[in-house]
Amino acid sequence: MLLSPLTGSQKTHLRGLGQILASSLKVGQAGVTPPVVAELDRLLTARELVKVRFLGADRDQRAMLATELAAQTQSCHAGSVGATALFYRPHPVPEKRRIVL
């Protein structure tokens, strides 16, 4: 499933929803590994909106890691604040979607 880019208002809406989320996944020094990608993929299918925390990475590394995770999971990077990033992918079954944009 190829996602169309999110509009600014859609990203704002998702960031608002993401403020109350706890970080569901932590990415450490090893970076984007197959188990990290698999877990994010599983979480996106279950929840649609996932907050990821990057540990031990500087700003440029975090941006690169977020882009790589979004590409490998076919999700949208809705935004980042500090060491956390928010990823969104609608449920593949339209009737099971929780978030309406």
SEKEKE-836443 format. One line per 10 residues: number of its first residue (from 1); their letters; for each residue x, y, z of N, C-alpha, C, O. Coordinates in pm, whole numbers, plus 32768, in hexadecimal, padded with zeros to 4 digits. Example, Ala and Ser with C-alpha at 12.3 -4.5 7.8 and 13.67 -1.06 7.14 Angstrom:
SEKEKE-836443
1 = AS = 8527:7DC7:830C:84CE:7E3E:830C:8528:7EB6:830C:8590:7EB4:834E | 8505:7F1F:82C4:8557:7F96:82CA:850A:8003:8313:853D:8072:8324
END
This chain:
SEKEKE-836443
1 = MLLSPLTGSQ = 8055:7F8A:8000:8000:8000:8000:8059:807C:8000:80AD:808C:8059 | 8049:80D0:7FA0:8097:814A:7F97:8045:81BD:7FCD:7FD5:81D6:7F9F | 807B:8203:802F:8034:8272:806E:8050:82F3:8023:80BF:830D:7FF7 | 7FE9:8344:8017:7FFE:83C9:7FE1:8034:8420:8052:8018:8406:80C6 | 8081:8486:8031:80B8:84DD:8099:8049:851D:80ED:7FDE:853F:80B9 | 8064:852C:816C:8003:856B:81C5:8008:8602:81B5:8072:863C:819C | 7F93:8641:81C3:7F8E:86D4:81BF:7FBA:8709:8248:7FC5:86BE:82A9 | 7FD2:8789:824E:7FFA:87C7:82CB:7F91:87B7:8338:7FB3:879D:83AB | 7F12:87C6:8314:7EA8:87B9:8379:7E9A:8729:83A8:7E79:8711:841C | 7EB3:86C8:8350:7EAD:863C:8379:7F1F:861C:83D9:7F0B:85D7:843D
11 = KTHLRGLGQI = 7F96:864F:83BD:8007:863A:8417:7FED:867A:849E:800E:8641:8506 | 7FB3:86F2:849D:7F92:8736:851B:7F2F:86E4:856C:7F3E:86D6:85E5 | 7ECA:86AD:852A:7E67:8658:856D:7EAA:85DD:85AA:7E8D:85BA:861C | 7F02:859D:855F:7F46:8525:8590:7FA4:8546:8604:7FAD:84FA:8664 | 7FE9:85B7:85FC:8041:85DF:866A:7FF1:85FA:86E8:801F:85DD:8757 | 7F7A:8631:86D8:7F22:8647:874C:7EFA:85C3:878C:7EFA:85B7:8806 | 7ED7:8561:8739:7EB6:84DD:876D:7F30:849A:87AD:7F23:8452:8810 | 7FA4:84B3:8775:801E:8474:87A6:8050:84AA:882A:80A2:846A:886C | 8022:8520:8853:8050:855B:88D0:802E:8504:8949:8078:8504:89AB | 7FC0:84BC:8943:7F99:846A:89B5:7FD0:83DC:89AE:7FBD:838D:8A0B
21 = LASSLKVGQA = 8014:83BA:8940:804C:8334:8931:80D0:8327:897C:811F:8386:8984 | 80E7:82B3:89B2:816A:8291:89E9:81BF:825A:8977:818A:8228:8914 | 8242:8264:8985:829A:822B:891F:8286:8194:891D:8296:8151:8983 | 8265:8160:88A8:8249:80D1:889B:82C3:8082:8870:82C8:8009:8881 | 8324:80C6:8838:8399:8081:8802:8413:80D9:8818:840D:8153:8806 | 8482:809B:883E:84FF:80E4:8851:8567:80AE:87F0:8579:8035:87E3 | 85AA:810B:87AC:8612:80E7:874D:8697:810E:878C:86AE:8183:87A9 | 86EF:80AB:87A0:876D:80C3:87E4:87E1:80DA:8787:87CF:8104:8714 | 8858:80BD:87B9:88D4:80D5:876F:88DC:8087:86EC:891C:80B3:868D | 889B:8011:86E7:88A2:7FBE:866F:8855:7FFC:85FA:8869:7FD6:8587
31 = GVTPPVVAEL = 87FD:805B:8617:87B3:809F:85AD:873E:804E:857A:86FE:8004:85C5 | 8723:805C:84F9:86B1:8019:84BA:86DB:7F8B:8492:871E:7F76:842D | 86B3:7F2C:84E5:86D1:7E9F:84CD:8651:7E58:84A2:85E4:7E8D:84B8 | 865C:7DE3:8466:85E3:7D9A:843D:857F:7D82:84B1:8507:7D8E:849A | 85AD:7D62:852A:854A:7D53:8597:8502:7DD6:85BA:848C:7DD4:85DC | 8548:7E47:85B1:8509:7EC9:85CB:84A0:7EE7:8560:8432:7F14:8580 | 84C1:7ECE:84E3:8464:7EE5:8475:83EA:7E8A:8484:8378:7EB6:8471 | 8401:7E0B:84A6:8392:7DAC:84B7:8336:7DD6:8529:82BC:7DCD:851E | 8370:7E04:8597:831F:7E2D:860A:82D0:7EAC:85E9:825B:7EB6:860D | 830D:7F0D:85A7:82C5:7F85:8581:8255:7F64:851F:81E7:7F9A:8529
41 = DRLLTARELV = 826F:7F0B:84C2:8208:7EE0:8463:8192:7EA1:84AD:811F:7EBE:848D | 81AF:7E4B:8510:8146:7E0C:855F:80F6:7E73:85AE:807B:7E6D:85B2 | 813C:7ED2:85EC:80F8:7F3A:863A:80A2:7F94:85E1:8034:7FBA:8609 | 80D3:7FB6:856B:8085:800B:8510:8006:7FC3:84E3:7F9D:8003:84D7 | 800E:7F42:84CB:7F97:7EF7:84A4:7F32:7EF3:8516:7EB9:7EFB:84FF | 7F63:7EE6:858F:7F0A:7EDD:8603:7ED2:7F64:862E:7E5D:7F6E:8654 | 7F25:7FCE:8627:7EFE:804F:8663:7EF0:80C4:8601:7EAD:8126:8620 | 7F2D:80BA:858E:7F2F:8122:8527:7F8D:8197:8546:7FCC:81CC:84EC | 7F96:81BF:85C4:7FE9:8230:85EC:8049:8201:8659:801D:81D1:86C2 | 80CB:820F:8640:8130:81D9:869C:8199:8243:86B7:81C8:8287:865C
51 = KVRFLGADRD = 81BD:8251:8737:8228:82AD:875F:82A7:825B:8776:82A6:81F7:87BF | 8313:8287:8738:8394:8242:8740:83F9:82A0:8781:83FF:8316:8760 | 8448:826A:87DD:84B2:82B9:881E:853A:8288:87EC:8555:8210:87EA | 858D:82E7:87C3:8615:82C8:8795:8676:82E3:8806:867D:8352:883A | 86C2:827E:882B:8721:8289:889A:87AF:829A:8864:87DA:824F:880D | 87F6:82FD:8897:8882:830F:8874:889E:833D:87E7:8909:831F:87B1 | 8842:8383:87A9:8857:83B5:8720:884B:844D:8720:87F8:8485:8767 | 889F:848E:86D0:8893:8520:86C7:8824:8546:8664:87E5:84EE:8629 | 880D:85C4:8653:879D:85F6:8603:879F:85C1:8574:8739:8593:8540 | 8813:85C7:8534:881D:859A:84A9:8806:8503:849E:87C4:84D5:8442
61 = QRAMLATELA = 883D:84B8:84FC:8829:8427:84FD:8796:8404:8511:8761:83AA:84D0 | 8754:844B:856C:86C5:8431:8586:8672:844B:8509:8618:83FD:84EA | 868F:84B6:84C1:8646:84D4:8445:865B:8466:83DE:85FD:843D:839A | 86D5:8436:83D2:86F4:83CC:8372:86AF:834A:839C:8677:8304:8347 | 86B2:8329:841D:8672:82AF:844E:85DB:82B4:8439:859E:8251:8413 | 859E:8328:8453:850D:8336:8441:84E6:8324:83AF:8483:82E1:8391 | 8533:835D:8354:8519:834E:82C6:8526:82BC:829B:84D5:8289:824E | 858D:827A:82CE:85A4:81EE:82AD:8534:8194:82E3:8505:813A:829E | 850A:81AD:835F:849C:815E:8398:841B:8172:834A:83D3:8111:832F | 83FD:81ED:8326:8382:8208:82DA:8385:81C0:8254:8320:8188:8229
71 = AQTQSCHAGS = 83F8:81C2:8212:8403:8180:818F:83F5:80E8:819C:83B1:80A9:814B | 8435:80AE:8200:8433:801D:820E:83AD:7FE7:823E:838D:7F73:8226 | 835E:8039:8283:82DB:800C:82B3:8269:8043:825F:81F4:802A:827D | 8289:808D:81F6:8224:80CC:81A0:81C2:811E:81F3:8148:8113:81E3 | 81FA:816F:824C:81A9:81C5:82A2:81CF:8256:828A:822C:8273:823E | 8189:82B0:82CB:81A8:833E:82C2:81E6:836C:8345:81B6:834A:83B1 | 8250:83B9:833A:828E:83F7:83AF:823F:8478:83C8:824D:84D9:837F | 81EE:8477:8431:8194:84E7:844B:81D8:855B:8491:81A4:85CA:8492 | 824D:8543:84CB:8295:85B0:850D:82F2:857B:8577:82EA:8507:85A0 | 834D:85D3:85A3:83AD:85B0:860C:83BA:8624:866C:83B3:8699:8646
81 = VGATALFYRP = 83CE:8601:86EA:83EE:8663:8751:845B:8624:87A6:8445:85BE:87E7 | 84D0:8662:87A5:8540:862A:87F1:8563:859F:87C0:857A:858A:8749 | 8566:8540:881D:858F:84B8:87FC:8519:845E:87D8:852A:83E5:87C7 | 84A1:8497:87CB:842D:8444:87A9:83F8:8469:871E:83FC:84DC:86F3 | 83C6:8403:86DB:838C:8416:8656:8307:83CD:8652:82F4:8369:8697 | 82AC:8400:8602:8225:83C9:85F7:8211:8392:856A:822B:83D6:8507 | 81E1:8316:8563:81CA:82D4:84E3:8137:82AC:84D7:80F9:8282:8538 | 8103:82BC:845E:8076:829D:8444:8069:8248:83C7:80AB:8260:8361 | 8014:81E3:83D0:7FEE:8194:835C:7F60:8162:8375:7F48:811E:83D8 | 7F02:8183:831C:7E78:8155:8331:7E6F:80BD:832A:7EBD:807C:82E5
91 = HPVPEKRRIV = 7E0F:8087:8371:7DF9:7FF7:8371:7DD7:7FCB:82E2:7D90:8013:829B | 7E0A:7F57:82B5:7DEF:7F2C:822C:7D5C:7F0F:8210:7D30:7F15:819D | 7D0E:7EF0:8278:7C7F:7ED6:8268:7C35:7F57:828E:7C36:7F7D:8303 | 7BF5:7F9B:822E:7BB4:801B:824B:7B51:8017:82C0:7B45:807A:8308 | 7B0B:7FA9:82D3:7AA8:7FA0:833F:7AEA:7F9D:83C9:7AA8:7FB9:842E | 7B6B:7F7A:83CF:7BB0:7F6F:8450:7C03:7FEB:8472:7C49:7FEC:84D7 | 7BFC:8051:8421:7C4B:80C9:843A:7C16:8113:84B3:7B9E:8129:84C1 | 7C73:813A:850A:7C50:8183:8584:7C5D:821A:8572:7C13:8267:85B0 | 7CBC:8243:851D:7CD7:82D1:850B:7CA3:82FC:8483:7CC6:82C3:841C | 7C4F:8362:8484:7C18:8397:8408:7C59:841D:83EC:7C54:8478:8440
101 = L = 7C95:842A:8377:7CD5:84A9:8352:7C81:84F1:82EC:7CA5:855E:82C0
END
